[in-house]
Amino acid sequence: MDGQIPTTTFDDSPEADLDWCHEAVQGVSRTFAITIDLLEAPMADAIGVGYLLCRVADTIEDAGHIPPDEQAALLRQYARVLDPDDATEVSEFRAAVDGWIPEDGGDDWDVVDHAPRVVATFETQPESVRDAARPPVRELVGGMATFVDEHSDAGGLRIGTVDELEEYCYYVAGTVGELVTNLVARDADATRTGRMRETAESFALLLQLVNVAKDVYTDYHDENNVYLPASWLRAHGVPQDEVCAPEHAADVTAVVARTAEHAQGYADDALAYLEAMPETRGNRLVAWAIPFLLAVGTLREVRQRPGDALRREGIKVEREEVGALLATFSDGIERDALADLRATIAETPFHRA
């Protein structure tokens, strides 16, 4: 916050920057790392760098130690960096965020620390990639800033209604779905492209609502955010700020189950999104099918043990199930097998089926 531009140094060749971005994805998202590993160049590069642009904003939005007004200001400054018609430099954003980067912030804050590197790598991508990625990323950043402003009095996000939850999920995940669609559908025919655009938001909302259902404890304790709608909690007599109180466990568990059921409502369109997806420019269906199937498996686990969402360990599918999916389908997945796989995994862990 002293206004001095940081002196972070690194090998700034385009090749080294791109390699660093690929390594960074591995650290910040287990699920997205699977996707990037299963894609091929040049799609893996475009998706990976685009995701990191989003991750910079996501880390700031989740930072409970930054006052809301400062969070919103940083997000809007970052949005200006991404606007090709604005003169704001990424070095200005990096200087502004410098005093808020924790000493031991982990991989997420390492990406913020290296925001200039991420933006520089993005600028080396083909013009078609930049044109496809910028609008949804800027919408994501702007939407996050708006939500932070609207909830500034609480010091963290407190979602009021299911409509507000869906609006929030659109900004943080639906926009990523648009980013992916813009990139992978560039060579698709009109029918495929239209079907993907109709269902992209559902694919993204399914994955995001799964996170909302399974991570109640960490969202509240680590980020001071409550995404379970206040209207649903209120129906059970639970104040949002007591979402993890032991005396409300049974009632909050019922809301967790309801959230998972709501997420399930997007699964049909999410499947249709995958069934329409082309495999061009290094895109591979399996890269997106695995996260979809893991989301289906996670909903199965939430349905079976919703109370675990109120514990530090949260709810996850077993590593053996992830490994079995990767081992079985790393070489590819048949489009017409997806519906049967979904039905199987919705009931039984894949490695036990």
Residue pairs with C-beta under 8 A, 6 or more apart in sequence:
1 96
1 98
1 99
1 100
2 98
2 99
3 95
4 95
4 98
5 91
5 94
5 95
5 98
6 94
6 95
6 98
6 113
8 113
8 114
8 116
10 16
10 20
10 114
10 117
12 117
12 120
14 121
14 124
17 117
17 120
17 121
17 124
18 45
18 49
18 121
18 124
20 114
20 117
20 121
21 45
21 48
21 49
21 52
21 117
21 118
21 121
22 36
22 44
22 45
22 48
24 52
24 107
24 110
24 111
24 114
24 118
25 32
25 33
25 36
25 48
25 51
25 52
26 33
26 36
27 106
27 107
27 110
28 52
28 55
28 107
28 108
28 111
29 51
29 55
31 207
31 291
31 294
32 51
32 291
34 287
34 290
34 291
34 322
34 326
35 47
35 287
35 288
35 290
35 291
36 44
36 47
36 48
36 51
36 287
38 284
38 286
38 287
38 290
38 330
39 47
39 282
39 283
39 284
39 287
40 282
40 283
40 284
41 282
42 126
42 129
42 281
42 282
43 183
43 184
43 281
43 282
43 283
43 284
44 282
45 125
46 125
46 129
46 132
46 133
46 183
47 180
47 183
49 118
49 121
49 122
49 125
50 122
50 129
50 133
50 137
50 179
50 183
51 176
52 111
52 118
53 82
53 118
53 119
53 122
53 133
53 137
54 137
54 140
54 175
54 176
54 179
55 108
55 111
56 78
56 111
56 112
56 115
56 118
57 75
57 78
57 140
57 141
57 144
58 108
58 144
58 172
59 108
59 109
59 111
59 112
60 66
60 71
60 74
60 75
60 78
60 97
60 100
60 112
60 144
61 71
61 75
61 144
61 147
61 148
61 172
62 108
62 223
62 225
63 71
63 100
63 223
64 155
64 156
64 222
64 223
64 224
65 100
65 102
66 74
66 100
68 148
68 149
68 151
68 152
68 155
69 149
69 152
70 100
71 145
71 148
72 145
72 148
72 149
72 152
73 96
74 93
74 96
74 97
74 100
75 141
75 142
75 144
75 145
75 148
76 141
76 142
76 145
77 88
77 92
77 93
77 96
78 93
78 115
78 141
79 138
79 141
79 142
79 145
80 86
80 88
81 88
81 89
81 90
81 92
81 93
81 119
82 119
82 134
82 137
82 138
82 141
83 138
84 134
90 115
90 116
90 119
90 120
91 116
93 115
94 113
94 115
94 116
97 112
97 115
101 109
101 112
101 113
102 109
105 112
105 113
111 118
122 130
122 133
123 130
125 133
128 186
129 183
132 179
132 182
132 183
132 186
133 179
133 182
133 183
135 178
135 182
136 175
136 176
136 178
136 179
136 182
137 175
137 179
139 171
139 175
139 178
140 171
140 172
140 175
140 176
143 168
143 170
143 171
143 172
143 175
144 171
144 172
146 171
147 157
147 168
147 171
148 157
151 157
151 158
155 224
156 223
156 224
156 225
156 226
157 168
157 225
157 226
157 227
158 225
158 226
158 230
158 240
159 165
159 168
159 226
159 227
159 228
159 229
159 230
160 229
160 230
160 231
161 229
161 230
161 231
162 229
162 231
162 232
162 262
164 229
165 209
165 212
165 227
165 229
166 205
168 227
169 204
169 205
169 208
169 209
169 212
170 201
170 204
170 205
172 208
173 204
173 205
173 207
173 208
174 200
174 201
174 204
174 205
174 208
175 204
176 204
177 200
177 201
177 203
177 204
177 205
178 200
178 201
180 200
180 288
181 196
181 197
181 200
183 283
184 196
184 277
184 278
184 280
184 281
184 283
185 192
185 193
185 196
185 197
185 277
185 278
186 280
186 281
187 278
187 280
187 281
188 196
188 276
188 278
188 280
191 276
192 276
192 277
192 278
195 272
195 273
195 276
196 273
196 276
196 277
198 269
199 269
199 270
199 272
199 273
199 276
200 273
202 266
202 268
202 269
202 270
202 273
203 266
203 269
203 270
203 273
203 274
203 288
203 292
205 263
205 266
206 263
206 266
206 267
206 270
206 292
206 295
207 291
207 292
207 295
209 259
209 260
209 262
209 263
209 266
210 260
210 263
210 295
210 298
210 299
210 302
212 219
212 227
212 228
212 259
212 263
213 256
213 259
213 260
213 263
213 299
213 302
213 306
213 309
213 315
214 298
214 301
214 302
214 308
214 309
214 314
214 315
214 316
215 309
215 314
215 315
216 226
216 227
216 228
216 243
216 244
216 252
216 256
216 309
216 310
217 244
217 309
217 310
217 311
217 312
217 314
218 312
218 314
219 225
219 226
219 227
220 226
220 243
220 244
221 244
221 312
226 240
226 241
226 243
228 240
228 243
228 252
228 255
228 256
228 259
229 255
230 240
232 255
232 258
232 259
233 239
233 240
233 243
233 251
233 252
233 255
236 248
236 251
236 252
236 254
236 255
237 248
237 251
238 248
238 251
238 252
238 255
242 248
243 252
243 310
244 252
244 310
249 307
249 310
252 310
253 306
253 307
253 309
253 310
254 306
256 302
256 306
256 307
256 309
256 310
257 302
257 303
257 306
260 299
260 302
260 303
260 306
263 295
263 299
264 299
267 296
267 299
267 342
270 292
270 295
271 292
271 338
271 339
271 342
274 285
274 288
274 289
274 292
274 335
274 338
275 335
275 338
277 283
277 285
277 288
279 285
284 332
285 332
285 333
285 335
286 329
286 330
286 331
286 332
286 333
289 329
289 333
289 338
289 341
290 325
290 326
290 329
292 338
292 342
293 325
293 341
293 342
293 345
293 350
294 317
294 321
294 322
294 325
296 342
296 345
296 346
297 317
297 321
297 345
297 346
297 349
297 350
298 315
298 316
298 317
299 346
300 345
300 346
300 347
300 349
301 308
301 315
301 316
301 317
302 309
302 315
305 315
306 315
308 314
308 315
309 315
317 349
318 349
318 351
320 349
320 351
321 349
321 350
321 351
323 351
324 350
324 351
325 350
328 350
333 341
341 350
344 350
344 353
345 353
